[in-house]
Amino acid sequence: MKTNVVLFNVLTAFFFISAAVYGYWSFISYGEIEVIGFSAIGMLVFLTGFIGFYLAKSAKSFTGPEDLPDANIEDGEAEMGFFAPWSWWPLMLGIGAAVCFTSLAVGWWLFAIGLPLSFLALIGFVFEHSRGQHAH
């Protein structure tokens, strides 16, 4: 985890410098800052900064085998969680998100189709293994 924190902090600094250089270069070349590229690189600064901040805060409470210098490979083979092996809900959620995203190019009427599909798939994905309070 600590290596990941350092990696994301270095990426944050790199993207910050890249955004500054890009903004300065576009201002020198065109007389104004090119908004799309500058804001895209600026959002990368925040993205990597947030991930680095989260990893730094969670690294204090979590010590995995990758942080120990004398750990073996088999020390990290514990169960990571429960995942549904044959779930169709992630596919439906992806289709719903793709339809919503496609509506930006095609028309807003398509968003009215994709939004209920996305909500239905999200609810199905969240409550996939929930059968109620008195399930057998």
C-alpha positions in Angstrom: 0.0 0.0 0.0 2.8 2.4 0.8 4.3 1.9 -2.6 1.0 2.7 -4.2 0.7 5.9 -2.1 4.1 7.0 -3.4 3.2 6.1 -7.0 -0.1 8.1 -6.9 1.6 11.1 -5.2 4.3 11.1 -7.9 1.5 10.9 -10.6 -0.3 13.8 -9.0 2.8 15.9 -9.1 3.5 14.9 -12.7 0.0 15.7 -13.9 0.1 19.1 -12.0 3.4 20.0 -13.7 2.0 18.8 -17.1 -1.2 20.9 -16.7 0.9 24.0 -15.9 3.2 23.4 -18.8 0.3 22.7 -21.1 -1.6 25.8 -20.0 1.5 28.0 -20.4 2.4 26.5 -23.8 -1.1 26.9 -25.2 -1.3 30.5 -23.9 2.0 31.3 -25.6 1.0 29.6 -28.9 -2.6 30.7 -29.2 -2.9 33.7 -26.9 -5.4 31.9 -24.6 -5.4 28.7 -22.6 -6.9 25.7 -24.5 -9.7 24.8 -22.1 -10.4 21.1 -22.9 -6.9 19.7 -22.6 -6.0 21.9 -19.6 -9.1 20.8 -17.7 -8.6 17.2 -18.7 -5.1 17.2 -17.3 -6.3 19.2 -14.3 -8.9 16.5 -13.6 -6.2 13.9 -13.6 -4.5 15.9 -10.9 -7.6 15.6 -8.7 -8.2 11.9 -9.7 -4.7 10.7 -8.7 -4.7 13.0 -5.7 -7.9 11.6 -4.3 -6.8 8.0 -4.9 -3.4 8.7 -3.2 -5.1 10.4 -0.3 -7.5 7.5 0.2 -4.7 4.9 0.0 -2.6 7.0 2.5 -5.5 7.1 5.0 -6.3 3.4 4.6 -2.7 2.3 4.7 -2.6 3.3 8.4 -5.2 0.7 9.4 -4.2 -2.0 6.9 -0.9 -3.8 6.8 -0.9 -6.4 4.0 1.8 -8.9 3.2 3.1 -6.7 0.4 4.2 -4.1 3.0 6.3 -6.6 4.9 9.9 -7.1 3.7 10.0 -10.7 4.9 6.6 -11.9 3.5 6.2 -14.8 1.2 3.9 -15.0 -1.9 1.5 -17.4 -0.2 0.9 -14.9 2.6 -1.4 -12.9 0.3 -3.7 -15.8 -0.7 -6.5 -15.1 1.7 -10.1 -14.8 0.6 -10.8 -11.3 -0.8 -14.6 -11.3 -0.6 -17.7 -12.9 -2.1 -18.4 -12.5 -5.8 -21.4 -13.9 -7.6 -20.0 -16.3 -10.2 -22.9 -16.3 -12.7 -24.4 -12.9 -12.3 -25.9 -11.2 -15.4 -26.6 -7.9 -13.5 -23.1 -6.4 -14.3 -23.7 -6.9 -18.0 -27.2 -5.3 -17.8 -25.7 -2.4 -15.8 -23.0 -1.9 -18.4 -25.6 -1.9 -21.2 -27.7 0.6 -19.3 -24.7 2.9 -18.8 -23.8 2.5 -22.5 -27.3 3.5 -23.6 -27.2 6.5 -21.2 -23.8 7.5 -22.6 -24.9 7.0 -26.2 -27.8 9.4 -25.6 -25.2 12.2 -25.5 -24.5 11.7 -29.1 -27.9 10.4 -30.4 -30.4 12.4 -28.4 -31.8 12.9 -24.9 -34.8 10.7 -25.7 -32.5 7.7 -25.5 -31.5 8.7 -21.9 -35.2 8.1 -20.9 -34.7 4.5 -22.0 -31.2 4.0 -20.5 -31.9 5.5 -17.0 -34.7 3.1 -15.9 -32.7 0.2 -17.3 -29.6 1.3 -15.3 -31.7 1.7 -12.1 -33.3 -1.7 -12.6 -29.9 -3.3 -13.1 -28.4 -1.5 -10.2 -31.1 -2.6 -7.8 -30.9 -6.2 -9.1 -27.1 -6.2 -8.7 -27.3 -4.8 -5.1 -30.1 -7.1 -4.0 -29.0 -10.2 -5.9 -28.4 -12.4 -2.9 -31.0 -10.7 -0.6 -34.2 -12.8 -0.3 -35.8 -10.9 2.5 -35.8 -11.2 6.3 -37.6 -14.6 6.4 -35.9 -16.3 3.5 -35.1 -20.0 3.6 
